[in-house]
């Protein structure tokens, strides 16, 4: 039998094309192949990571994959009532470590584009709030998407030099001024840009307050 869960993830990560349908379930027989695929993707990506790479976190990667799998199907197919949607997106049950953050990002990085599509169809879609809440917790995957950073806890990020530098790199790549101004990232961004700030981020102006 075709592993539709894996097929969607392959399309999403390799071609950025998502499948839609009414298959709101994941079979136990599909999970092993999906975890193997995601671990392979993680190992390939991590070749270019700075510093010591956190270990792959299979539980976080699988949870994130299910989140994206269900969210992508619900863009066009919807029979569930708003209160039933919550049950499709349970919170991650483990501890959110650097390992979990980077492993989940393999799939959660696509959530902002899913939210954008949902808003085009219906800006009041209750799924938007559910997904925005997820990426406000897993905010590494949300860098570049407009969320409120005021009450976000960034304490996990500096625990791993690898994750911290990747966070800095993504802020610079996507030119997120609101994050660049935060004390926890300011010094790292200044160090990464060095003498080349005008070349890579010409309109970045740090306040001196």
Order of alpha helices (4+ residues) and beta strands (2+ residues): alpha-alpha-alpha-alpha-alpha-alpha-alpha-alpha-alpha-alpha-alpha
